[in-house]
Structures are given as C-alpha cells and as structure tokens.
Amino acid sequence: MTNFTNSLRIPPAILESVYREARAAYPAECCGWLTGPAGGDVVDVVRPAVNAQDEDALIPVEGRTSERAYSFNFDDIRALDESFASATPARIIYHSHPNGQAYFSETDREVATQPPGWGEGPVFPVQQLVVGIDAERVVEAALFGWDDDAGGFVELARYEGADV
C-alpha cells in the first residue's frame, strides 16, 4: 500500500480557481481534480467535472442530491482514470461542502476507498481537497491524504477561505 501523506502544493491561483468552481456550483457541490507532473510536489491545472449526482452519475450516492453529494459521470471517470498513465496525472480530487465546512465526511471516506472485499486503501492514488462554502463566501478548505498507519484519510493541510 502507498501512503499519500506528503502534502502537495496548491498554488494560490489554482486554489482560487477551485474556490470559483465552488461558487459557480453553489448550492450544489462542485467536483473535479487537479493535475500536476508525475512525481512532482505541485499541482498546476484545474480539471472541473460535472456533478452528475442528480442525473447521470456512474455511481450515485443514494438518498442525496447534488447539494449533499457529488458523483462523476462515465466520461469524467474515464478521463480521470486515463490521466494516471500521462505525464500529468490527477493528483488531487476536489469537491465542495455547501454547509461551509471543510471536513472529510464518512460518505467522502466511503466513496474514496475500495469497496469491501477489493482491498484496503483509496480507489485512486490521489489526495482529497474539500472546500467549505456557504451563501456568503468560501469559509475554508482542507487537504486529506491516505495514511496506511491510520488506516484512512488524515488531514494534511488547511487553507483560508476567500470572498468569492
């Protein structure tokens, strides 16, 4: 198993772009991923995805709408998967919480980890960025990574919000 606990650097302009994605999607959750050079420690491209939770989700979160969950559609899952064979793979998956809180929820953990019987660890070799946004502003964001010793995702970094 591989740990993903070396916090990747998210430049301010990239973080602001994610914040703007969260604002544009509000009150629904935004989602997508950040790419960067394989083996590097920084991300440099924002790749937004469609939150297909309400209609075209490949694997929807049952009992929730796009205001309380996100799901990628088939095309986005395929693009995400294909990125791992490129020189600039997905390094961080991001999504927003329209309740203003940046935490890795139990649902987030379930969606980001292997189904029972498939093994232990994350589904994709990425870190997870959660953006807490409300009607007024982006309140905060937090980055999480898989830690074998903890047997789950742990917080790696916390970011200030912004008035976007």
C-alpha positions in Angstrom: 0.0 0.0 0.0 1.2 3.5 -0.6 0.8 6.5 1.7 -0.3 9.8 0.2 0.7 11.9 3.2 3.3 14.2 1.6 1.1 17.3 1.2 1.1 18.5 -2.4 1.5 22.2 -3.0 -1.6 24.0 -4.3 -0.5 27.4 -5.7 -2.8 30.3 -4.7 -4.1 30.8 -8.3 -5.1 27.1 -8.5 -6.8 27.3 -5.1 -8.7 30.4 -6.2 -9.9 28.6 -9.4 -11.3 25.8 -7.3 -12.9 28.3 -5.0 -14.5 29.9 -8.1 -15.8 26.5 -9.2 -17.3 26.0 -5.8 -19.0 29.4 -6.0 -20.4 28.7 -9.5 -21.8 25.4 -8.4 -23.3 26.6 -5.1 -25.7 25.5 -3.6 -24.7 22.2 -5.3 -21.3 20.6 -4.6 -18.6 21.2 -7.2 -16.2 18.4 -8.1 -13.1 17.8 -10.3 -9.4 17.1 -10.0 -6.1 18.9 -10.0 -3.3 17.6 -12.2 0.5 18.0 -11.9 3.7 16.5 -13.1 4.1 12.8 -12.1 6.4 12.5 -9.2 6.3 16.3 -8.5 5.0 18.0 -5.4 2.8 20.7 -7.0 -0.5 20.8 -9.0 -0.9 23.2 -11.8 -4.1 22.5 -13.7 -7.8 22.5 -12.5 -9.9 20.0 -14.4 -13.6 20.6 -13.4 -16.0 17.7 -13.7 -19.8 17.6 -14.0 -21.5 16.8 -10.7 -23.8 14.1 -12.1 -25.3 13.2 -8.8 -28.8 14.3 -9.9 -29.0 12.6 -13.2 -26.1 10.9 -14.9 -23.9 9.6 -12.1 -21.9 6.5 -12.7 -22.1 5.6 -9.0 -24.6 7.9 -7.3 -24.7 8.4 -3.5 -28.1 7.0 -2.6 -30.6 9.3 -0.9 -28.7 12.5 -1.6 -29.0 15.3 -4.2 -26.2 17.3 -5.7 -26.5 19.7 -2.7 -25.2 17.0 -0.4 -23.1 14.7 -2.6 -21.1 14.6 -5.8 -20.7 11.8 -8.4 -18.7 11.8 -11.6 -20.3 10.7 -14.9 -18.8 8.0 -17.1 -16.8 10.4 -19.3 -15.2 12.1 -16.3 -14.3 8.8 -14.6 -12.7 7.6 -17.8 -10.7 10.8 -18.2 -9.7 10.6 -14.5 -8.5 7.0 -15.0 -6.7 7.8 -18.2 -4.8 10.6 -16.6 -2.8 8.2 -14.4 -1.0 7.0 -17.5 0.0 10.5 -18.5 2.9 12.8 -17.6 0.5 15.0 -15.7 -1.9 12.7 -13.8 -4.7 13.6 -11.4 -3.0 14.3 -8.1 -5.9 15.7 -6.0 -9.7 15.2 -6.3 -11.7 18.1 -5.1 -15.3 18.8 -4.1 -17.2 21.4 -2.0 -19.4 21.2 1.0 -22.2 23.9 0.7 -22.6 23.8 4.5 -19.4 25.9 4.9 -17.3 23.2 6.5 -14.2 21.6 5.1 -14.1 18.1 6.6 -13.7 14.6 5.1 -17.2 13.1 5.9 -18.0 9.4 6.4 -19.6 9.5 2.9 -16.5 11.0 1.5 -14.4 8.2 3.1 -16.7 5.5 1.7 -16.7 6.9 -1.8 -12.9 7.4 -1.8 -11.9 3.9 -0.6 -12.0 0.5 -2.0 -15.3 -1.4 -1.6 -15.2 -4.2 1.0 -13.5 -7.2 -0.4 -11.5 -5.3 -3.0 -8.6 -4.5 -0.7 -7.6 -1.7 1.6 -6.9 1.9 0.6 -8.0 4.6 -1.7 -9.8 3.9 -5.0 -7.5 6.4 -6.8 -3.9 7.4 -6.0 -4.8 10.9 -5.1 -5.2 13.3 -2.2 -8.6 14.9 -1.5 -9.4 18.6 -1.2 -12.6 19.7 0.5 -13.8 23.3 0.1 -16.3 24.6 2.7 -18.5 27.2 1.1 -21.7 29.0 2.2 -24.0 31.6 0.7 -21.6 34.4 1.7 -18.1 33.1 1.0 -15.6 30.2 0.8 -15.1 29.6 4.5 -12.1 27.2 4.4 -10.6 24.3 2.6 -8.7 21.2 3.8 -6.5 18.6 2.1 -6.6 15.0 3.1 -4.3 12.0 2.2 -4.3 8.3 2.8 -2.2 7.1 5.7 -1.6 3.3 6.0 -0.8 3.6 9.7 -4.0 5.4 10.4 -6.0 3.1 8.1 -7.7 6.0 6.4 -7.5 9.6 5.3 -5.8 12.2 7.6 -5.8 16.0 7.3 -2.6 17.2 5.7 -3.2 21.0 5.3 -5.8 23.7 5.9 -6.4 26.8 3.8 -8.1 30.1 4.5 -11.3 30.9 2.7 -11.9 33.8 0.4 -14.7 36.2 -0.6 -15.6 34.7 -4.0 
